Amino acid sequence: MLKRPALLWLLAPYALFLGALPLVDQVRPTILGFPFLFSWILLSTLLTPVAVFLAWRGDRKRGRA
């Protein structure tokens, strides 16, 4: 079993950027006037600090920070 399961949150940005990129590689539909791919990358970038915060908070609760 994992010793630091909170660090699994750090896999979320990786999955959003690289794992799902071939699935969302399209121009249409547009979101707020932006191509779908651009919107996907923007959303992934905005969610990365959230994932890092959740990993940090999980480690902190275990007394590692």
Summary of the structure (lengths in Angstrom):
residues: 65
radius of gyration: 15.0
end to end distance: 20.8
largest distance: 46.3
contacts: 152
relative contact order: 0.22
helix: 68%
strand: 6%
